[in-house]
Amino acid sequence: MSPRSWSFLTVEGVRQYGGNVGYLDDPSKVYRYDSDVANHLQIRKEDVVILRSKTIVIGVAKIAEIVVGEGNKERLRCPDCQSTNIKERVEKEPRWKCKNGHVFAEPKRGFVKVRTFEAHYADTFRSAPPSLTTERLLDAVIRPSDQMSIKEIDLA
């Protein structure tokens, strides 16, 4: 198979989706994801990745190595219905609300077993040029979806 191209979302700080606590990415060196992430089995060595935050394109790299492992992923759930589709509210109490309308002070915490993946770039990372905006990157996505952190893109 020939190399493919991907947009990798890296999020620091407050996350829109509260069901998981995120990953310890270092965007210029490694991108971490797990078996719960869409497209996790499609990523290969030699694929090109464009790393982005919610607002800017950070850089471009080529995957030099993928390290596979196993681990436990912390999940935050609604204590009433067990949904992981929860959000933390900034200005209202109780602080949390799930997609089913339940509100609560603290989510229920638990762990699930997952396969872990680390896409390492070696020394291939380059900062994105100012002309590469998130709008241009989103236009290149082959199958757009707001919920996916790994999206295949068409470099052309």
Residue, then its C-alpha position, 0 to 999 in steps of 0.5 A: m500500500s502506498p502512503r496515505s495522508w492524515s490530519f491528527l488533532t491534538v488538544e491541550g487544556v479544556r476538551q469539548y468531549g468529557g468522556n476521556v482525559g486525552y493523551l500526552d502528545d508532543p506534537s513535534k515528536v509523537y502522536r498517541y492514540d488508542s484502539d477507541v479512536a476511529n482510523h486507528l488501524q489505518i495509520r502506517k509507517e511512512d504516512v504523512v501527517i498534518l498536526r493541528s489544534k482546534t485553531i491552528v495547523i501546527g506542523v507536518a511530519k512523516i511517520a517513522e515508526i509506530v509503537v503498539g502496546e496495551g494499556n488502561k484508558e480512563r473513562l468518565r461517565c454519567p453516574d446515572c446512565q453510564s454515557t461517556n458523552i458528557k461535557e463539563r459546564v463552565e458557568k453552571e452547577p452542577r458542573w457536568k451534564c450528559k447527552n441524556g440531560h442528567v446533571f451531576a457534580e462529578p463523573k463516575r471514573g473507570f478504566v477500560k483496556v485498550r491497545t495503545f499506539e504511538a506514531h513517532y516522526a523521528d526528525t521529519f517534523r516541520s512547522a506549518p507554513p502560515s498559508l496552511t490554515t485549518e480551513r484549508l486542511l478541513d477542505a482536504v478531508i476525504r470523509p469529514s466528521d466533527q467527531m474524528s481526531i484522525k481524518e484522512i486527507d487528500l494532499a492534492 
